[in-house]
Amino acid sequence: MDCTCSRLRVGSELTEVRNWNPDCAEHGVGTEWYTSPEQVAKRQAQNDRLRELQTEARRRREEARK
């Protein structure tokens, strides 16, 4: 299979990250990689962190209005 995910370089580091393509034959939704326990756990952790940040932002906005 050929990966169609975009490769990105962030900052001056030579670290390469990927912009995951949901239609990628190797990494897309429904693939073995996508449904692996490791990737499911990573996505859940990212979702949990996002929810925490949203809750914190909401709380700070409410405090700023007082």
Secondary structure, DSSP 8 states (H G I E B T S, - for coil): -----EEEE-TTS--EEEE--TT-TTTSTTSTTTTSHHHHHHHHHHHHHHHHHHHHHHHHHHHHH-
